[in-house]
Amino acid sequence: MQTIDCVVAGAGVVGLAIARALALSGREVVVVEQADAIGTVTSSRNSEVIHAGLYYAPGSLKARLCVEGRRRLYAYCAEHNIAHARPGKLIVANEPSQTEGLRAIQDNARRCGVDDLEFLTRDEAESLEPALTCAGALLSPSTGIVDSHALMLSLRGDAEAAGASFAFLTAVAGATIETDGIRIDTRDANGETFALKADAFINAAGLDAQAVAGRIDGFPRDLIPRQWLARGNYFALPGRSPFSRLIYPVPAEGGLGVHLTLDLGGSARFGPDVEWIDHVDYTVDRGRSAAFYEAIRRYWPALGDGALQPAYAGIRPKLSGPGQPAADFVVQGPSDHRAGRIVNLFGIESPGLTASLAIADHVAGLLYRE
């Protein structure tokens, strides 16, 4: 049986970043991906925002890895000529009673290490964005956007240049913890099976992370957290955006509210909302646009009837359900489970894209800190 250093399950942006980090450190890496290409699921169904790191619990993995990942990501994009921009964003209060919420976000952001937020009065915010109507806003100049596909292509290229290999249309059928490593059994699209031995196994399978962990013989089942699925629908605005910055409302339960993001061509899209579902389904229900119009018109009253077009949907692999406090990332290393050199990544939703390079270094440290 072939023996290698590391097997990574999942070729989304986080799996690619991990494969790159491990390969650059001199490890022999194989990435196993059940789709036929990189980044076909969660990594290609998001808003492509580079988050500043404002909302997360201070000291949490989300907070620490987002702030460090954002710094790393801007530098990486500049070094590798990956299309990105830093337009900044406004977090807006729709009514005076919400301005205290803005102050709370500003205070939380400071405790997370983000100290460049600027509180704006209504007149100051509306002078920056004449189409905006609000009672006040926070300006986050560190928020940006990135071409996520170009980023993933670059990460893959770095990994392959450092010796990593990719096996597409290949699923992890099972794994077994053995005394001298982890046996990984794979199955390709034709049903052919193949096994290899690895010193380390990294489960970065996103929506399938819990299922993959459940296939590891000998891994404690009580350490596999429940997954909740929250679909986020997006609607597009044809033509050029009336805003030059991203516009976010005060956060809502389960997400950051229906916000306006920009693509690198200057077009606007709105979303994601939060729709709790019980199975993976990317259908965008046109009927949900009514709630979008209502939410958007709180900060952009001029939005015309019939202007929004269904775009796409993504699904957040959440670790907290309706009405529950937001959960942190769960990144389990060997010291957490005592079940071999395995790292499981659960609940890698937003800000996973922003944090991807920092997550990769964190995973490498859990495996090879010594």
C-alpha positions in Angstrom: 0.0 0.0 0.0 1.3 3.4 -1.0 2.3 5.6 2.0 2.3 9.4 2.0 2.5 12.2 4.5 -0.9 13.8 4.2 -4.3 13.3 2.6 -6.7 16.3 2.4 -10.4 15.6 1.9 -12.0 18.5 0.0 -10.7 20.9 -2.6 -12.6 24.0 -1.6 -10.7 27.2 -0.7 -9.8 25.9 2.8 -8.7 22.5 1.6 -6.6 24.1 -1.1 -5.0 26.5 1.3 -4.2 23.6 3.7 -2.7 21.5 0.9 -0.6 24.4 -0.2 0.7 25.1 3.3 1.6 21.4 3.9 3.2 21.0 0.5 5.2 24.1 0.9 6.5 22.8 4.2 7.9 19.7 2.4 5.1 17.3 3.0 3.8 14.8 0.4 0.2 15.7 -0.1 -2.8 14.2 -2.0 -6.1 16.0 -2.2 -9.2 13.9 -2.6 -12.2 15.7 -4.1 -15.5 14.0 -5.0 -16.4 16.7 -7.6 -14.7 17.1 -10.9 -13.0 20.4 -10.2 -11.9 22.7 -7.3 -14.3 24.8 -5.3 -17.6 23.7 -6.8 -19.7 23.9 -3.6 -19.5 26.4 -0.7 -16.4 28.1 -2.0 -18.2 29.1 -5.2 -21.5 30.1 -3.7 -20.7 33.0 -1.4 -20.4 36.8 -1.7 -16.6 36.8 -2.3 -16.2 39.3 0.5 -12.9 39.8 2.3 -14.2 40.4 5.9 -12.6 42.7 8.3 -13.5 40.6 11.4 -16.0 42.7 13.2 -18.7 40.5 14.5 -17.1 37.4 16.0 -16.6 36.7 19.7 -13.2 38.1 20.8 -10.7 35.4 21.2 -12.7 32.9 19.1 -11.2 31.0 16.1 -13.4 33.0 13.8 -12.2 36.3 15.2 -8.5 35.4 15.3 -8.3 33.6 12.0 -10.4 36.2 10.2 -8.3 39.1 11.2 -5.0 37.3 10.5 -6.5 35.7 7.3 -7.6 39.1 6.0 -4.1 40.5 6.4 -2.6 37.5 4.7 -5.2 37.4 1.9 -4.6 41.0 0.8 -0.9 40.4 0.7 -1.3 37.1 -1.2 -3.6 38.7 -3.8 -1.2 41.5 -4.3 1.8 39.2 -4.7 0.0 36.8 -7.1 -1.9 39.4 -9.1 -5.3 38.1 -8.1 -8.1 40.5 -8.9 -9.4 42.1 -5.7 -10.5 45.5 -4.4 -10.9 47.2 -1.1 -14.0 49.4 -1.5 -14.9 49.2 2.2 -18.4 48.8 3.6 -21.0 50.7 5.5 -22.9 49.0 8.3 -26.1 51.0 8.5 -28.7 51.7 11.2 -32.1 51.9 9.6 -33.5 53.8 12.6 -32.0 55.8 15.5 -32.7 53.0 18.0 -30.1 50.8 16.1 -27.2 53.2 16.5 -26.4 51.6 19.8 -26.0 48.4 17.9 -23.4 50.1 15.8 -21.5 51.2 18.9 -21.6 47.6 20.1 -20.2 46.3 16.8 -17.4 48.9 17.0 -16.5 47.9 20.5 -16.6 44.2 19.6 -14.4 44.9 16.6 -11.8 46.7 18.8 -11.6 43.7 21.1 -11.0 41.5 18.0 -8.1 43.7 16.9 -10.0 45.8 14.3 -9.5 49.4 15.2 -10.1 51.2 11.9 -13.9 51.5 12.1 -15.3 55.1 11.9 -18.7 56.1 13.2 -20.6 58.2 10.7 -23.7 60.4 11.3 -26.6 60.2 8.9 -25.4 63.1 6.9 -21.8 61.8 6.7 -22.9 58.4 5.5 -25.4 59.7 3.0 -22.8 62.1 1.6 -20.6 59.1 0.9 -23.4 57.1 -0.7 -26.1 59.5 -2.0 -28.5 56.6 -2.8 -28.4 55.5 0.9 -31.0 56.3 3.6 -29.9 55.6 7.2 -29.8 56.9 10.7 -26.0 56.5 11.0 -23.4 54.0 9.9 -20.0 52.4 10.6 -17.4 52.7 7.9 -15.1 49.6 7.6 -12.3 50.5 5.2 -10.7 47.1 5.5 -13.6 45.2 3.9 -13.0 44.1 0.4 -13.9 41.7 -2.4 -11.9 39.1 -4.3 -12.1 36.8 -7.3 -12.5 33.6 -5.4 -12.0 31.3 -8.4 -8.8 33.0 -9.3 -7.7 32.7 -5.7 -8.4 29.0 -5.7 -6.6 28.4 -9.0 -3.6 30.2 -7.5 -3.7 28.1 -4.3 -3.9 24.9 -6.4 -1.1 26.0 -8.6 1.1 26.7 -5.5 0.3 23.3 -4.1 1.0 21.4 -7.3 4.2 23.4 -7.8 5.3 22.2 -4.4 4.5 18.6 -5.3 0.8 18.1 -4.2 -1.4 15.8 -6.3 -5.2 15.9 -6.8 -7.6 13.1 -7.3 -10.9 14.4 -8.6 -14.2 12.5 -8.9 -12.9 10.5 -5.9 -14.7 10.2 -2.5 -13.4 9.1 0.9 -15.3 5.9 1.3 -13.8 5.2 4.7 -10.8 5.5 6.9 -9.2 3.4 9.7 -6.9 4.6 12.5 -4.0 2.2 12.7 -0.8 2.2 14.8 1.4 3.5 12.0 -1.0 6.0 10.4 -4.4 6.3 8.9 -5.7 4.0 6.1 -7.9 6.0 3.7 -10.2 4.0 1.4 -11.4 5.9 -1.7 -13.9 5.3 -4.4 -13.9 6.9 -7.9 -16.8 7.8 -10.1 -16.6 4.3 -11.8 -16.9 2.6 -8.4 -13.2 1.6 -8.4 -11.6 1.5 -5.0 -8.1 2.4 -3.9 -6.5 2.5 -0.5 -3.4 4.4 0.7 -1.8 5.0 4.1 -1.1 8.5 5.4 0.7 9.9 8.4 -2.0 12.6 8.6 -5.6 13.0 7.4 -7.3 16.4 7.1 -11.0 16.5 6.8 -11.8 19.7 5.0 -14.9 18.4 3.3 -17.2 21.3 4.1 -20.9 20.3 4.0 -19.7 16.7 4.0 -17.3 17.0 6.9 -19.5 15.3 9.5 -20.2 12.5 7.0 -16.5 12.0 6.3 -15.7 12.0 10.1 -18.4 9.4 10.6 -16.6 7.1 8.2 -13.4 7.1 10.2 -13.3 3.7 12.0 -12.1 4.4 15.6 -13.0 8.1 15.7 -15.1 9.0 18.7 -18.7 9.7 17.5 -19.5 12.0 20.3 -16.9 14.5 19.0 -18.8 14.9 15.7 -21.0 17.9 16.2 -24.5 18.2 14.7 -24.7 20.1 11.4 -27.5 22.6 10.6 -28.0 23.8 7.0 -28.9 27.4 6.3 -29.4 28.3 2.7 -28.5 31.8 1.7 -30.3 33.1 -1.4 -28.9 35.9 -3.6 -30.7 38.2 -6.0 -28.9 40.3 -8.6 -29.4 43.9 -9.7 -28.9 44.2 -13.5 -26.6 47.1 -14.5 -24.2 49.1 -12.5 -24.6 49.4 -8.7 -25.9 52.7 -7.3 -23.4 52.2 -4.5 -19.6 52.3 -4.5 -19.2 50.5 -1.2 -20.8 47.3 0.3 -23.9 48.1 2.4 -24.7 45.9 5.4 -27.6 46.3 7.8 -27.2 45.6 11.6 -26.8 41.8 11.8 -29.8 39.5 11.9 -30.2 36.1 13.5 -28.2 33.4 11.7 -26.4 35.8 9.4 -25.4 39.4 8.6 -28.8 40.4 7.1 -29.6 41.0 3.5 -26.7 43.1 2.4 -25.5 44.6 -0.9 -22.2 43.3 -2.2 -20.3 44.3 -5.3 -18.5 42.2 -7.9 -15.2 43.3 -9.4 -17.2 44.6 -12.5 -19.2 47.0 -10.3 -22.5 45.1 -10.4 -24.5 44.6 -7.2 -26.1 41.5 -5.7 -28.1 41.2 -2.5 -28.0 38.5 0.1 -27.6 36.1 1.6 -30.8 35.7 3.6 -31.2 32.8 6.1 -33.4 29.9 5.2 -33.2 26.9 7.4 -33.4 23.6 5.4 -33.1 19.9 6.1 -31.2 18.8 2.9 -28.9 20.3 0.3 -30.9 22.2 -2.3 -29.6 25.2 -4.2 -33.0 26.3 -5.7 -33.7 30.0 -5.3 -37.3 30.6 -4.6 -38.5 33.7 -6.5 -41.1 34.2 -3.9 -38.4 35.1 -1.3 -37.8 38.4 -3.3 -40.7 40.0 -1.4 -38.7 39.9 1.9 -35.6 41.1 0.0 -37.4 44.2 -1.3 -38.7 45.0 2.2 -35.2 44.6 3.7 -33.3 46.5 1.0 -35.7 49.4 0.9 -34.9 50.2 4.5 -31.6 51.5 3.4 -32.3 52.0 -0.4 -35.9 53.2 -0.7 -35.4 53.9 -4.5 -35.2 50.2 -5.3 -37.8 49.7 -8.1 -40.4 47.0 -8.4 -39.2 44.1 -10.5 -35.5 45.1 -10.3 -34.2 42.0 -8.6 -33.4 38.8 -10.5 -32.8 35.4 -8.8 -29.0 34.7 -8.9 -27.8 31.7 -6.9 -27.8 30.2 -3.4 -25.2 28.9 -1.1 -25.5 26.7 2.0 -23.8 27.4 5.3 -22.6 24.3 7.2 -23.6 25.7 10.6 -23.0 24.3 14.0 -25.8 26.2 15.6 -29.5 26.1 14.7 -32.4 28.5 14.8 -32.5 30.6 17.9 -29.1 29.4 19.2 -26.0 31.5 19.8 -23.7 31.6 16.8 -21.1 28.8 17.0 -17.4 29.1 16.4 -15.4 27.1 13.9 -14.4 23.7 15.3 -11.0 22.6 14.2 -10.1 19.3 16.0 -6.5 18.3 16.2 -4.8 15.2 17.6 -4.8 16.7 21.1 -8.5 17.1 21.0 -9.5 13.6 20.2 -6.5 11.4 20.9 -7.4 9.3 17.8 -4.3 9.7 15.5 -3.0 12.5 13.4 -6.3 13.7 12.2 -7.7 17.2 11.8 -11.5 17.6 11.4 -12.8 21.0 10.3 -16.5 21.5 11.2 -18.7 24.5 10.6 -16.4 26.4 8.3 -18.9 28.9 7.1 -18.2 32.7 6.8 -15.5 34.0 7.2 -13.9 30.8 5.9 -12.8 32.3 2.6 -11.2 35.3 4.3 -9.6 33.1 7.0 -8.4 30.4 4.6 -4.7 31.1 4.7 -4.7 31.5 8.5 -6.8 28.3 8.9 -4.2 26.5 6.8 -1.3 27.5 9.1 -3.4 26.7 12.1 -4.0 23.2 10.8 -0.4 22.7 10.0 0.5 23.7 13.5 -1.9 21.3 15.1 -0.3 18.4 13.1 3.3 19.4 13.2 3.8 21.9 15.9 6.6 19.9 17.4 
